[in-house]
């Protein structure tokens, strides 16, 4: 075993050596045969490649033990191994232990040096950057590899831009990186068109290979991004599918690495010594170790603590299959802390849970296909930016050559003016920011023909003249005759002392307070090509503030227009809940804080400034808009955001981006007023705003960390950055008074969109795409219902088939389905079909004929028949047709997966299924069951043909009942609801029985009605995150807000569902009583409207009570015209005035009608609970009422105190018992310890005496 242990350790360490960049360093053997003369440019290029290779090699070093093994290997390779005593000893050792060695090699093939993997992950960014620079140099010599280098750079750069890199994805990209390092061997080949011994060129050999590798890199990048965006529950429960896909790319890159090495070796002079030949089998074993690492085992080692916790929960709850198929178990997983789907009280976010459900149902191939369209656009945008940066570098290169004449830090400054300042001031690599800005200010004041003002000199006198980098050079004016540039004279008024902070921010990207050479070059290289430096500085000193304020006002107009659509109830009812969810999102609340924080721009004379900067502002807006269009306006992460904006601080781009994005969203809301749109269409807009605000939050956190080093209270400094735009977001105390109030929008217009523009968008259909028809009736016209009418074809499967597809674990099915199969001569099958989900098309074949029939396979896919070659089949039905029973039976499954369960198809017409006998009826009396079935079926057909009223009435009642039950079931699955909403066991049985017997077209239509009803529900729990304080369930439909149990800042209030309106309730701040004045809401109450709505409600309550207490005229209910008595309800909508009273009885009716035309069922109501108006009470009556309420409250307090005392007394008794027991245990333990110590002392005494 010592031999096995040593070999296992040694061979495992050699894995990484074999897989890394062993062939990167130039060797004497490589260069000795080369007689080619190269010019200086080739020498420089070769030097850069070799330097990069050296850097990558150094990064790949693992340990001292690794280095020692390398030396041993070099010793063996440089000598004839047969001359070495070690060779003879090793051969003998291996021969004597051949069995053990083979086991060790096999074991090592699946062993991973996890520490080395971790090191590779940590250094991935740095080593990738070095490798990309080396590959750029190689691609200049070998253009054929440029396509794969560009693909590799784009994928790696996109991954590095992510904030939450997944280690499993990094491991796959390490495999990709290992593959790309082989391309560095091309440094030894100077001419890609050089002929090999077989007459081919390197360029010709690798060109096709590079194209295939580039395609695989792109697809791998898509898979990695799709995987990282999945929720952790989806990653864990579908780990076999997802991790298998990722591991497949690792194997693919290993194979590509071999192919690249083979192609290069065909054109190199790298020879193989005799010793290498003798050790070839050992080398192959070592390579096999590196390539045979079990990626799945490696993924388990890379599982995060969060993933491991969820895996344990999955194991305890029956495994992945049980968790995915049992919704109750899935909800249990979602409620765990590790899932991040539940709040602090364990309440699961239903929207996020629904996304998890969709992710679990979605196949990996479908997920990759759905994500690829956006990913491809992001990839192309990243590649385009690489190409543009390369062109920009060439344009700036001459400046660097010119400035590299003398030595010193100033020679690294690109701009001539700043280079002169840096040189004259004798600054080192960095300088204090304020000193730098003042020197720049003074330089340009003099250069433009002005003189330094007295306030400038006075200010400089108070500055610390010693730079913080140890220079000690005194700040002085840069004197000398300066050339006057007339075009830039306008900038003088803006390069002034009050604007020094703005100029400093423009240079100081990291907020450290110091300016370094890199920041200076970054600032100057980002200016427009036709702008001078002083023009660029003036923009950041004044023009940027002007631009921010202009965009801020545009954004306010758009927000007012959005809110106006909701306030005027212009949104289509089927879209209302989704619009509410978007407008009431927390990200828009953060957006409000951002735009409220900006310091107002108050300068009056801006004509010249506006003229000078307008071209750049419009061009920058157009650039951002173009990039947004390239990613389909989907800012799905910070990596995508960086692609859109390019380099630079987020505050530079946030306001134009918000304007463009919100304007796009306003278009969508305008179209949402006209027709229904897909349920998830506003998820991308919400995510985009969330990403933008997340970038702002990240910037604030980074600034706080940096500024904390400069001040004990960095909050004030952060609040001054970028004209104060971060102030309210950074300081929550300042933001309290600004919340729930949109009064700042009153001064703005609606920001509406011209009808012509809106019409063009609607016609183009560019926002939503085609909307599907879910009714189901239009599609079935092409299907045959009459069994006497068959389509073309004469095969025995030809015609209409009906039946069910079941699940193995129970008798569940997806409802009745109908196939219209065309079976012509031969074995080919095709046709169409329908179930309650959708219509589908099918293709198949007869696989064999039997004595009693035939065997067949049918593949189905939903939707219309696609173009040839584009089909992706969803399900597969494999079965047999029996001529004796005229039935087709078999199993059905998703294509490529195990069967779900059996299916059964018959020739029975669909209209007969509702009356089909059950198994129990058939077993009890077979003849009676069949006779009853025949009679009821014929009678139903006669009623249908005669269009009898009873037939239509039964259908109507069936439809209403099914839609009601289906809606309640859908609500129960998504939300925690009151017991009154949940289905009983009898209702579940009724729903399943009705659903399975419905005609497929009816089933589709009823399902569409249930979905529509679901869309039109106001789900307060989703929009506002509220739960009933009475039953602790979700609030759906009606929401009651107590106007007496609400804090002034609205941080807490009592909310009730429609089933608890008349019940008392409590939360951690209030004790609610049913007699309290309350507000009843049928629509979502946005946070921004809370303050105004509560204030108006209290005004209406006072006015309503006054009207009831003082009016001599009888006040009637607007529904039943009965006299109004309190408690009653009053509409608070202004169009109804103050006289739309509703009695308590009519308010509870679901289908109440109103005689007042202006009053609608969705209007908000306030409850008037007292019998007399407070304004008419005398002082004595008021005091008596208060005394009565105080007495009740005191009695309630006493009762609660007594209960608390009883509880505390019980705990006290239990504590005394436990303390007594504990004291007994302690005394018992102490006595035993004393006894033990006595024994020890006795033994010690005896030992000493005997000694």
N, C-alpha and C positions, 0 to 999 in steps of 0.2 A: 504493500500500500504506500510506503514512502515514495516509490517510483511513480505510482499513479498520481499522487498528490503533486509531486514536482512537475511532472509533464503537464498536468492540467493547468497549473498556474502559469507555466512558461508559454504554453500554446495559446492560452487565453490572452495573455499580454501581447502575443504576436499578432492577434487578430487586428488590432487597431493599426499596427505598423503596416500590415499588408494592405489594409483598406485605405489608408491615408495617402500621403503624397510622396511615396518613397522614390518616385522617379522624377521629382521636380527639379532637384539640384543638377546643374550642369556638371558633367564628368569629363575627365581628360580623354577618355575613350571616345566620347561624343565629339570632341573638338579636334582631336588629332588628325582625323581623316579629312577635315574640311580645309580646302585650299582656296575657297571663294573669298574674293576681296570685297569688303563692304565699305560703304561710305560712312561718314560721320553720323548721318541720320539713322542708319541701320544700327550702328553701334549704340546710339542713345536708346533706340527702341529696344534692342536686345538687353541693354543694361536695366531698363525699367522692368522688363518682363522677369529677368533674373532676380532683381531686387524684390519684386512682388512674390516670386516663388520662394525666395529665402524667408520672407515674412510668413508666408503660409506654412512653410516647413517648421519654422520656430514655434508657430502657434500649435502645431500638431504634436509637439513633444509631450509625452505623457508623464514619465517618472524616471528616476535614476535606474530602477530595475529595467525599464524599457531600454534605456541607453546602454546598459550593460549587455543586454541581449543583442542589441544592434552591433556592438563591437565584436561579440562572439561570432555573429553571422558574417560580418565583414572579414574576420580572420579566416573563416571557413571558405568564403567565396574567393578570396585572393590567393588561396593556396590549393594545391591538389589535396582534397580531403583524405585520400588514401595514404598520404605521407604523414598524417597526423596520428599520434597515439590516441587522441581523443576519438578519432573516427573509428578505430578498431574497438575501443572500449564501448563507444555508443552503439556500434553495430551488434556487438555481443549482448549488450544490455537490452536492446530492442528485440533481438532474436529470442532471448531467454524469457522475455515478458511480452511476447507479441499479442497475446490475448488481452492482457491488461492495457497495453498501449492502444489497441483498437477501441476498447471501451472508453478510454480517456478521451481519445480524439472524437468519438461520437458524442460523448457528453459535452465536450468543449464546444462542439458545433452549435449547441443550443444554449450556451452560457454567455451572459452579457456582463461586461465590465461596467457596472452601473455608474461608478464614479466617473469613468471616462465619458459616458453618455451625458451625465450632468454637466461636466466641464464643457463639452461640445455645445450644449444648449446655452450655457451662460455666455460663451464667447461667440455665439452664432452671429450676432450683429457685427462685431469687429472683424471676425475672420471673413465674413461674407463681403464686407466692404473692401478688404484687401484683394480678395479673389476677383471681385467685379472689376477693379482697376486693372488687374493683370489680364483678365479676359478681354477688356477693351483694347489693350495693346495688341493682343494676339489677333483680334478680329480685324485690326488695321492691316495686318500682313496677310491674313487669310479671310477674305470677305465671305467665303462660303459658311463660316461659323457665325456670322453676325446675327442671323435670324434666331439661332438658339441662344446666343449670348443676350440678345435683347429680351427674349422671352424669360430667361432665367432672372435677369435684372429686374424686370417688371414684377414677376411673382414674388421674389424675395423682398423687394421694396414695399410692395403692398402689405406683406406680412409684417415687416418691421414697423410699419405705420400703426399697426394695431396696438392698443394699450393692454389688452389681456391675451397675450400669446398663449396658445395651447401647446404644451410640451410634446404631445403626440404629433401635432402638425410640424413642430420644429424638427422632430426626429425624421419625419419624411423628407423635409427640406434639407436636412443634413445628408440624407441619401442622394438627393438631387445635387447637392454641393459636391459630394464625393465624385459623382459622375462628371461634373463640369471640370474638376481639377485635372482630369486626364487630358483635357484640351490644352493644358499648359505645355504638354510635350511637343506641341507644334512649334515651340520656340527654336527647336533645332532644325526646322525645315524653313529655309529662306524663300524658296520658290514653290508656291502651291501648284504650279503647272509642270513641275518636274516629273518626268516619266519614271514609273517604277519598272522593275524587271518584266512585269507582265504587260507593259505598254500602256497602263492607265495612269492618269494623274490623280494626285491626292484630292484636288478640287472636285473632280468628277466622281471619285469614290465616296466622298463624305457628303456631297450636296443633298442627295436624297435622304440619307440618314439624318442629317441636321433638320430637315423639314419634318420628319416623323418625330424626332425628339422634341422639337419646338411645340408640336401639336400635343404631345403627351404632357409636356410641362404645363401648358395652358389648361388642359383638362385636370391635371393634378391640382393646380392652383384653385380651380373652381370647386373641386371636391373638398379641399382643405377649408376654403372660405365657407362653403355650405355647412360643413361639419361644425366649425367653430360657432356659427350663428344658431345652431340648434340648442334648445334648452337642455340642461344637464340631465333631466329625466329622460328625454329622448335619446341622448347619448348613451345612457346606461342601459335602458330597456332594449334599445336596438343596437347594442354594442357589437354584436356578431356581424350584423350587416355593414355598419359603418366602418368598423375597424378592419373588417375583411377587405373592404374597398381600399382603404388607405394602405394596408399591407401589400395589396396588389401593385400599387404604384412603387413601393419600395423594391419589390422584385423586378419590376419593369426597368427601373433606373439601374439596378445591378446589371441587367442584361445589356442595356444601352452602354454602360461603362465598358463592358467587354467588347462590344461592337466597335466603339470608338478606339479603344486600345489596339484592336486587331487592324483597323484601317490605318492607323498611324504607323504601327510597326511594319506594315508592308512597305513604307517609304522611308524608314529610318535606317541608320547604320548601327543600331544597338545590337551587338553580338551576344552570343551566349557561350560562356566558357564551359569547358568540360565538367568542371565541378558543379556548375549550375544544372547541367543535364542530369548528373547523378543525383542531385537533390531536387529534381523536378517534382517527384511524387510527394515529397515533404511540403514543397511550396504550394502544390495544389491542395493538400490537406489544410494548410494554414488559410488559404483563400476560401476554402469551403467553410471554414469556421466563421470567417467574417460574413460570408454571404448567406450562411445557413441559420443565422440567428433568428429565432422564432419571434416575429414582430408582435404577435398577440401577447406572448409572455412579457415582452418589453413594455407593451402598452399597460399591462397590469402593474408593472413597477412604476409607471409614470402616472398612475391614477392620482388625482388630487385628493386631499382629505375629504372634501365635499363629495366627490364621486364614491370614495370608499364607504362613506356613511350611508349613502343612498343604496349602494350595492348590498350592504348588510340588511337594510330595510327590505329590499327586494327579496333577498333570500328568506328572511323571516316570514314574508307575506306570500310565499308560494312560488317565487321565481318570476322571470320576465313575462312569460305567457299569461300567467294568472293576473299579473298587474296590468297588462295591456287590455285584457278582455273583460276584467271585472272593474266596472267604473267605481264601485265603492272602495276597492283597494287602491285604485289610482288616486282618488280623492284623499285617502289616508296618507299616501306618499306626498301628495301636494301640500298637505297640512304640516309636514315636517319642516324644521328650521332649515335643513340643508337644501330644500327645494327652492327657497327664496320666493315662493308663490304666496305665502301667507303673511299676514301682518303679525304684530306682537301678540295679538289675542288668538292667533291660529285660524283666522278667517281667510279663506283662499280667495284670491282674485279670480273671478269667473272668466274674465276675458283672457287672462294669461293661461288659465287651465284649458280653455278651449283651444288655444294655440298649441298646447302640448298634445291634446287629443289629435289635432290635425297632423302634427309632426309624427305621431305614432302610426297613424293610418297611411301616411305618405310613404311610398316605396322609395328606396335610395335613388334608383335611376330617375324617377319622376322628380325628386327633389333637386337632383343635379341638372336635369333639363330645365326646370323652372327657374333655377338660379343663374343658368349660364348666360341668358340674354343680357342681364344687368352686369354680370361679371365680365363678359366679353367687352362691353362698352367701357367699363372701368379700366380694363387691361389695355385697350387701345388708347385711352386717354393717358395712361401712365407711359406707354411707349412713345406717344407723341411728345410728351413733356421731355423725355430723355433726348429725343432727336432735336427739339428746340433748344435745350440746354447745351447740347454739343455745338450747335450753330452759334449760340450766344457766347460761348467760351472762345470760339475762334475770333469773333469780333473784338473781344476785350483783350486778346492775347498781346497785341502790339503795345498796348499801354504798359503791360507788365514788363515787356522787354526794354522799353524806353526807360522805365523807372528803376531798372536793375543795374544801373551803371556804378553807383557808389554803394558803400556798405552802411548798414544801420537799420533799425526798425522802420524808419520812415520810407525805406525803399520798397517795403511791402504794401504801401498805400498806393492804390491804383490812380485815384483822381489827382490831377496835377495841383489844383489849389490846396487840397487837404495834405498832399505830399509836402508842399511848401510850408504850410503851417506846422506840420509835425516835425519837419526838419529844423525850422527856425526856433521852435519851442524846445527842441532837444528832448522830446518825450521818448519814453521807452515803449514797451509793448502795449501799455494801457495808461490811461490818464483819467483823473477825476472828471466826471461828466460835466459838472458845471464849469470847470476851468476850460474844458474843451469847447463848450458851446459859446462861452464868452469870447474866447480867442477867435473862433469862427465868425462870430458877430462883428468883432472889431476889424477883422481882415476884410470882410466884404463891405463894411461901411467905408473903409478907406479905398478899397478897390473901385467902388462905384462913385468916388469923387466927393465923399462927404467927410466930415470930421467927427471925431469922437465927442459925444456930448458929455456935459459935466456929470450928469447922473450916472453915466457909464463909469467914469473915472472914480466917482465917489463909491460906487458899488465895488469896484475892483480893489479899492483901498481896504475894504473890510474883509476881503477874501484871504483865506490861508494860502499863501503863495507857494507852499511846498507841495509838490505832487505826492500822492500816496504810494507811489511805486519806488520811493527812495531816490527820486531824481534830484529834488531840491532846486530845480531851475525856476527862476522867478518869471512869472507871467509878464510879458512885455508886449507893447504894440509892435506890429510888424510894419516898420516904416518903409518908405520908398515910394517912388512915383508909380501910381497904379493907373491902368488904362480904364477909361470910363466906357461902360457898355450901356448905350441908351436903352436897349430893349429890356434891361433888367432893373432900371431905375425904380420901377413901381414896387419892387420887392423891399425897398429900404424901410417903408413904414411898417412892414410886418416882421422884419428881423430886428426886434427890439427886446429890451429887458423883460417886459411883462410876458413875453411869449417864450422865454428861455425854457420853462418846464416842458412846453409842447415840443420844442426842437430837441431837447434832451431825450424825451421819450422816443422820438423818431429814430435816433441813433442807438439808444440803449435798449435793445430788444429784451434782454433778460432782467432788466430792472435793478441791476446791481449797483448802479450809481457810477460805474466806471465804463469808459469807452475803450475798446481795444481795436486793433487793426482789422480783425475779421469783421466786426460790426460796421466799421467805417466802409470797408469794401462792399459789404452786403447792402448797405444803404445806397451807396452811389451807383452800384450796378443795377439796382431795381428801378431807377428813374427812367422815364420815357426817353427815347433816343434823341428827340429834338428839343429836350429841355436842358438848360444849364443847371449846374449844381445849386446856384442861388435861387433859381426858379423852384427847384425841387424842395429846398429848405423852406421857402416862403409858403409852399403848399402845406407842409406839415405844421408850420407855425400858425397859419390862419385858415388856409383853404380847407384843411381836413375838418376843422370844427364847423365851418360853413356847410360842408357836405354832409356831415353827420346830422346836423340839425335839419337840413333839407330832407334827408331820408327819414328821419324821425317823424316829421310832419306827414310825410306820405304814408308811413306805416299807421299812424294814428287815424288817418282818413280811411284806410282799408279796414282797420279794426272796427271803426264806427259803422261802416257799411255791413260788415259781417254780423255784428250784434243787432243791427237794424233789421236784417232779414228774419232773425229769430223773434225779436220783439214785436214785429208786425205779423208774425205767424205766416210767413210766406213760404217756408220750407215745406216740401211735400211730406205729408204725414208719415209715409213709409220710410222717409230718410231722417225724420226728426231726431230719433234717439241717437243716431250716429253723429249728426251734427252737434247735438248737445254734448256728446262724449268728447268731441274734438274741441269745442269752444270752452268746455269746463275743465280741460286738462291742466295739470299743475304746471306744464311747460308754458302755457299762455299766461299763467299768473307770474311766472318768472320773467316772461317777456314784458309784461306790464311794468315790473320793477326796473327792468333795464331801460326802457324808454322814458320812464319818469325820472330817472337819475341824471340824465344828460343835462349839463349846464346850458341854459338858453344862450343862443347866439344873438347878440343885441346890436351888432354893428349895423349902421344904417346905409352907408355908402359902399355897396358891394358890386357895383356894375363892372369895374375894372377887374376885380378879383374873379368874379364869375366868368368873365370873358376869357381870362388867362387859364382857368382850370377846367372849363366845361369840356373841352375836347378829351382830356385825360379821364375825367369822371365818366363820360359817356362810353368811352372805349373800354374802360375797366368794367363797367356794368355789362356791356355787351360780351366781354370775355367770360365773366361769371355766368351770364345767361347761357352762353354757348356750352360751357362745361356742364351746367345743370341739365341741359337738353341731352348731352351725350350720356348722362347716367339716368335718363328718364325722370329727372327731378326727385330721385330717391336718394336722400342722404342717409344711408343706412348705418353709418359708423364714422368714427373720427378719421379712419383711413380714407374713406370716400371724400370726406370734407377736405382733407389736405390735398387730394387730387384736384378738387374744384378750385380751391383758393391758390394753391402753390405755396411758396415759402412766405413766412411772415407771421406776425402776431394776429390772433383772431380778431382783435379790436379793429384792425385795418379793414376787415371784410364783413363784419357781422351785420352792419346796418344795410348795406346794399344787398347782401344775401337775404336778410329777413324781408326786405321790400320785395325782391323778386319772388321769393317762395310764397309769401303771404298773398301777393297779387295772384299768383297761380291758384292758391287755395280759394281765394275769393271767386275766381272763375268757377271752380268746382261747386261752391255753395250756391252760386247763381243758377247753375244748371241743376242743382239739387232741388230747386223750386219748381222745376218743370216736369220731371219724371223720376222714377225710382232708379237707383244705381246699386251696384253690387255692395254687399254688406261690409266688405273689408276695404272699400275704396279710400276711406279716410284714415286708414291705419298708417299708410306711407306718409301722408302729410303730418300726422301726429309724431311719427318717428323722426321725420326730418327736422321739425322744430325742436324736438327733444335732443337730437344730436347737436344742433347749433348751441342750445343752452348748456349742454354738457361740456362743450368746448369752452364756453365762457366760464363755467364753474371751475374747470381744470386750470384755466389761466389765472383765476382769482386765487386758487390754492397755491399755485406756483409763486405768484407775486407775494403772497403772505409769507411764505417760507423765506424768500429772498429779502424782503423788506424787514423781516423780524430781526435780521442782523444789523439793520441800520437804526431801528427804533424799537423801544419797548412796547409801543402800541402801533403795530403795523396797519391796523384797521383804518386809521385816518389817512395814511399814505395811499393805501389801496383805493380809498374813496376819492382821491384826487387824480388818479390815473385816467387817461383818455377822457378828459373833460367830465369826470365824475360818473361815467356810465356804469361803474361797478359798485357804486355807493350803497344802494338799497339791497343789492344781492349779497354784498359782503357783510352788512350790518343788519341783522334781523330786527333789532330794536328800532332802528329808524324806519323800517318797512312796515311796522305794525299799523301806523295811522294811514298808510297808503292802501291797505288791502280792502277788498270788497267795495271798491269805489271806482266807477268809470266816468266820473264827472269831468275829468280832464279831457275827454273826447268831445265835449259839448261844442267847443269852438271850431271843430273841424267839419269839413264837408263829408259826404258819404263815401267818397272815393270810388264811385260806381264805374262800371265798365261800359263803354259805348255798345249800343245794341248791335252795330255792324260787326264789331270784334267778337262779341259773344255768339252771334249767329254763325260766323265763320268757324268758330271752335266747335259749335254744336254739329255743323255739317261735316266737319272733318272727323268727328268722333275720336279725337286724340286723347281725351281724358279718361274715358271709361271703357271704350271698346264696345263690342256688341253685347247687348243684354240678352240673356237666354230666356226662352219661353218655357215656363215650368208647368203650364196648364196640362199638357199631355194630350189634348184633344186634336190639335192640328196634325201631329205626327202619325196618328193611328189610322188616318184615312187611307193610307197606302196598304194597310194590313187587312187581310181577309178575315171576316168574322163568320161568314157562311161556310159551313163545312162542305157544301156541295160545290163551292167555287175554289178550285185549286190553281196555283200559278203554273207557269210552264214547267214541264218536267214530268217524267213518268217513273221515277224511282220510288221505292216503297216508303222512303222518308219524306216524300214530297207532300207539302200541305201545311196546315196549321196545327201546332202542338201547344198544349197548355199544361201547367204544372207548377211545382215548387222546387226550390233549392234549399235544403236544410243544413243546419249546423250539427256537428257530430255530438256535442255535449248535451243537446236537448232537442226539442221539437221545434225550435225557433226557425223561422224562414224570413226571407225578405219580401214576402207577399207573392201573389199570383203573377206569373210571367207567361208571356205568349211569344212563341217562335213562328215565323213564317219561313219555312225551309224550302228551298228550291233544289231538288235532287234530280239532276238530269242523268242521262246514260253515262255510266262510268262511276268513278268513285268520288268526284268532286261535289262538295256541298257549299251553298252560300245562302244568304237570306238576311232578313231583318227581324227585329223583335222589340218588345217593350216590357218594362216592369214599372213599379211605382217610383223608381229613381229617375229613369231617363229612357230614351230610345237607344237602340244599339244596332250594329251590323255584325255579321258573322261570316266566317269562312271555315271550311273543314273538309274532311274526307272520310270515306268508308275505309277502315283499315283492314278489315277482313270479313268474310262471310262465314256463317256457321249453319248448322243443321236447322236451328230454330230462328234464324234471323241474321243479324250482322252487327259488327262492332264499328264504332265511329268516334271521331274527335271533332269537336266544335270549339272554335276560338271566338271570343266576343270582345268588342270594344265599344264603349259608349260614344255617342255622337255620330255625325255623318261619315260616310265613307271617305277616307283621305286619299291623297294622290298616291300613285303606285310607288312603293318603296319607302313610304313614310309611316307605315302602320306600326303601332305599338299595342299589342293585344293585352287586355286586362285580365280576362278569365278564360279558363279552359274547362270544357265539359267532356269527360271521357266516359263512354257508356256503351250499352248494347241494346238493340231493339229485338223484342221477342214477338214473333208472329202469332203465337198462341194466345197471348194476353193483350196484344196490340199496345204494349207499354215500352217505354224507353227508360232504362235505369242506369245509374252509374255514380260517379263522384265528380265534384266540381272544385276548382281551386284557382288561386291566382297563378298566373303563368310562372313556372319555375319554383313553385312552393308546394308544400304538402297539401293534401286535400282538406277543405273545410268540412265537408260532409257529403251526404248522398243527394241525388236529385231524382225526380220522378216526372215524366212527361207522358201525357195521354192525348187522345183525340177528343176529349170531353170539351164542349164549348164553354166559354168563360161565363156566360150568363147562368149556367147551372151550378156553379160552385157555391153560391150563398145558401143553397138548399141541400147540399150534399150531406148525406147521413154520416154520423160519427161512428167510430169503431164500436162503442158500447151499444148503440142502436142496432148496428149490423149483427152483433153477436147475440143480442137479445131476441130479435125476430127478423131474420134476413129478408123474408118476403115482404113484411110490413114496411121495413125501412126503405126498400127499393120502390115499393108502390107509392109510399108517401113522397119520396123524392121525385118520382115521375109526375105526380099530380101537381105538386107545388111549382115545379119547374114550368109545366105547361100553362098553369094559371098565370104565372108571372109573365110569360111571353105574351099571353093574350092581353093582360093589363098594359104591357109596354106598347103593343101594336095599336091598341085603342086609345092610348094617351089618356088613361083614366086619371081623375083627380087624386084618387087614393094612391096610385103609383107615384105620382110626383110628390105628394105629401110625404110618403114614406121615405123617398129619396132625400127630400129636404131635411127631414128629421134625422135621418142617418148621417147626412153631411154635417149638420150642426153638432151632433153628438160626437162624431169622430174628430172634428176639428177642435172641439172643446177639450176632449181627453188628450189628444195629441199635443195641444198647446200646453196643457198642465204638465204633461210628462216632460216636454222639452224644458220648461221652466224649472221643474224639479231637478233635472239632470245638471243644469247649469248653475243654479243658485240654491242657497239655503232658504227655504220658504216656510211659511206658516203651515201647520198641519191641515188647515182647511183647503189648501191648494194641492197637497199630495194626493196621489191616486191610491185608493184602497185596492186590496187584492182582487175584489170582484171587478172593479173598474179596469184594472190592468188586463184581466182575462177578457173583458168585453172589448177593449181596444185591440188586443192581439187577434181575437176571433174575427172582428169586423175587418181589420186590415188585411188579413190573409184571404178573405173571401171577396174583396173588392176587385172589380175589373181593373187591370193595370192603369188604364187611362183615368178612371175615377180616382184610383189611389194617388196618381201624380197630381191630379187637380186638388184633391183634398189636402195633400201634403203642401202644395203651394199656398193654399189658403191658411194653413197653420203657420207656415213661414211668414206670410204677410202679416198675420195677426201678431206674431212674435216681434216683427220689426216695428209695429205700431205701438207696442207697449212702452210705457215710460218706466224704465228700470232705474230707480233712484239709487239703488245699491251700486250699480255700475257707474252711473254718471257722477254721483256725489260721494260714493263710498260710505253710504249710510246704512244702518241696521236699526230695526225696531227696538226701542227701549222697553217694550212690553214683553214681546215674545222672542227677541234677539234673532229674528229671521230677517231675510232681505225685504226691502220695501219696493214693491212692484205695483204700478198703477197709481193708487192714491197714497199721498204722503201727508200726514198731519204734523205741523210744526207748532209747538206750544209757544205762544207769544209772551208767556210769563216765566217760562223756564228757559231763558236764553241769556247768555253772558253778553255784556256790551261789545266785546270784541269778536263775538260769534265763534269763540274757540270751543264752546260747548253749548248744546241745546238738546231738548227732548224731542225726539222724532218717533212717530208711531205709524204702523201700517194700517190698512183699512179694516183689518179684523180686530184691532186693539184701540180703535178711536175712542170708545166709551169706557175704557179701562184705565185705572191708575197705573203709574209706572215710575221708575226711578233710575238715575244713573249716578255717577260719582259726584255730581254737583247739585242735583235737583231731586225733589220729591213731587212728581206730577200728579195732579188730580183731574178727574174728568170734568170738573166744573171750570177749569181754566179756559180763558179765551185762547182760541187756536186758529191757525191758518191751514186750510185744506188745499193741497196742490195736486193738480192733475198733469202738470208738465214739470220738467226739470227746472229747479231754481239754481241758476248759475251763481257762483260765489260773488261775482262782481255786482249782482243785484240783491244780495241779502239785505244790506243796510237799507236801501231804498224801499224794498218790498215790506220789510218788517215795520218801518216807519209809516208807510202808507196804510198798512193793515190796521195799525193802532188808531190811525185817524178815522178809518171807516168804522171801526168798532164804536168809537165815541159818537160819530155821527148817527150810526144805526140805532144805538141805544137812546140817543136824544129823540130820534124820530119815533121810536116805539113808545117812549115815555111821555111825549108831549103832543103827538098828533091826535087830532080829533077825528080824522078820517081813518076808516078801517084800512089797514095794510094787508094785502092779499099775497099769497104765494104765486109766483110767476108760472108755476106749473099746474097746480090743482085749483087755484083761486080761493083756497080756504083762508080764513083769518090767521094771521101770523101771531104766534105766541112763542115766547122764549122757553127753551133754547131753540134757536133757528139759525139760519145761515144767510149771509149777505155777500153778494158778488162785489169784488174789489176792482174789477176792470173799469177804467174810466169811461169807456163807451156805454156802459150800462148805467151811468150816473150813480146815484146812491139809493136806489129804490128797487133793486132786483133782489127781493127776499125769497128764500126757498125754505119751506118747512122741513122739519127733521124727517118726516116720512118720505117726501119726494126725493130728498137728497140721497136716500139709500136705494132708490130704484135705479136699475141699470139702464132702462130704456125710457126714462122720463122725457117728456116733450115740454117745451117752454113757449108761452104765449108772447113773451117779449122777444122780438126778432133779434135784438142786439146781443142777447145772452146766449152763450154756447155752453155745451156740457163740459168743455175743457177749461172754462174760466175758473180762476181761483176764488175760494170762498173763505170768509171768516165766520167763526161760530160765536154767536151772542149768547152767553150762558146765564146771565143774571136776569131776574124778573123785573127789576127796575133799573133805570139808568143811573149811574153814579152821580151825574151832574144834578139830579133832582133830589138827592138825599139831603136830609138836614144834618147838622153837625152831630146831634145826639144819635141819629140813626147810623151815621158813619162810624162813630166811636163804638156803638153797640155791636155793629158788624165786625169791627176790628177786634173787639174783646172776645166775641164768639170765635172768630178764627184763631185768635191767640190761645184761647182755652183748648180748642181742638188740637192745635199744634203742641201745646204743653203736655196734653194727655198722651199724644203720640210719642213725644220725647220720653216721657216717663216709662211708657210701655217698652220702648226700645232699650232704655237704660236697664230696666229690670231684666230683659232678655240677655243683655250683655253681661250683667252681673251673674246670672245663672250660668252662662257659658264660661265666664272667667272662673267661677267657683268650681265647675267641673274640671277645667284645665288645672286648677290649683291642686285639687285632690289627686289627679293623675300625676302631676309633677312631684307631689310629696311622696306618693308611692314609689315612683322611679328613683327619687333621691334616697329613700330608705333602702331600697334594694341595692342601689349603687354603693351606699355606705357599707352594707353587709359584704358585698363582693370585695371592696377595698380592704376591709379588716381581714377577710379571709386570705387575700393575697399577701398582705403584710405579714400575717402570722406564718405563712409558708416561707416567705423570704427570710424572716428571722430564724426559722428552723434551719433553712438552708445555710445561712451565714454561720450559725453555730456549728453545723457539721463541717464547713470549710475551715473554721478556726481550730476545731478539734483536730482535723487532719493535719493542718499546718503545725500545730503544737507537737503532735506525735512525730511528724517528720523531723522537726528540729531536735526533739529529744533523742530520737534514734540516731540523728547525724552527729 
